[in-house]
Amino acid sequence: MTSRTPNTPPDPGGDPPRPRPDTTAAPAGNTPHHDPPPVEPPPRQTAREERSPRPWGTRRAPAVLAAALIALGTGVLLFEAVWIGTGHPATAWWTRLTHELASRPVDDVWVLTGAAVAAALGLWLVLLALTPGLRPQLPLRVPTDGHGRMRAVLDRKGAALILRDAALRVPGVSAARVRVRRRRVTVRADVRFRDTADVKDELTDAVRREERDQLALARTPRLAVRVHRSPT
């Protein structure tokens, strides 16, 4: 006689029944293959390089000089006008100046010279007002992401020292002199050994690589390399 276990209902207060694991073996050769999750592409870099704006100089010395000359001339003329207006006789320099201006013709050499000097000073002041100045500073390329604009400059002497160090690392160069301008870089090197043509090619590549990677100038200047055999 076979005994059966009575089907007792689950205890409502106990834990829920756990699912039975599937012990069915998968057939050989049909192992399920799970594809790896798709890799999301990296976010696009929105930053880019732009030319750093060239800084504008304050021009304190020209401004102070022009203001002092204008104030001095205006003060002298105002004093003379008040002096004559109060009944005093005109001074000798005022009498001489008015006489010369009234008697000399327009094409007189002194009148033309004074007009040329005044025009040159006026053009000089206009040029100073319309140009940024600070020529020893070279603007650099700076990264920007659209949220703001950076400004970076490099002094010419610092750029010359960096390029000089790069030139001295070239085999065969015993001495180097570098001059940096806004539109031109001149490198003069003394070659102690090796062929001068090979040294010149390597020196040109080294200086250009240093300009591109280290200096990052906003405007790439022209490069002039001159080498000569160093006296032994």
C-alpha positions, 0 to 999 in steps of 0.5 A: 500500500502506497502512502501519499503526502497530503497537499497542505495549503501554503502558510499565508504568513510564511515565505512564498515558494521559491521557483525550482531551478531549471536543471534541463541541460542544453544540448551540446553545440547549442550554447546560447550566445549573448551579445555584449551591450552596445558601446556608446560612442564618446561624446563629441568634443565641442572645444576648438582652438581659436586665435587669442585676441591681441591685447591692447596697450594702455599707451600711458606715456603718449597719452600723458605727453599729448595731454601735457602739451595740450594743457601747456599750450592752452594755459599759455594762450588763456593766460595771455588772453586774460592778461591783454583783456585786463588792460595790460600790454601784450608780451614780447613773444605774443607780439612777435608771434602775431606779427610773424603769422600775419606777415609770412606767406602761406608757402613760407618754409617755416610755415610749411615746416610747422604744418608738417610737424603738426600733421606728423604728430596728429597722425602719430596720435591717430596711429597710436589710438587705432593700433593695439600696441604691445608688440613684444607680446605674441598671441597664442591659440587657445581652446574655447567651448563657446562659453567664454573667450580666453586670452593668452600671450607669450613674450618674444624673449621667452619664445626665442629662448624656447626655440634656442633650446630646441636648436641646441638639441640638434646634433652638430649645433654648437651655438644658436641665436634666435630672433623672434618677430611678429611675422618672422623667426630667424635662426642662426646656428654654428655647426661644429661637426656633421654636414651643414646641409643635414644640420640645416634640415634637422634644425628647420624641422626641430624649430618648426615642430617646437613652434607647432607643439610648444609655442602654439602661436596664433599666427605662424611666422616665416622661418629663416634658418642660416647655418655656417661652419664654426671655426675650430 
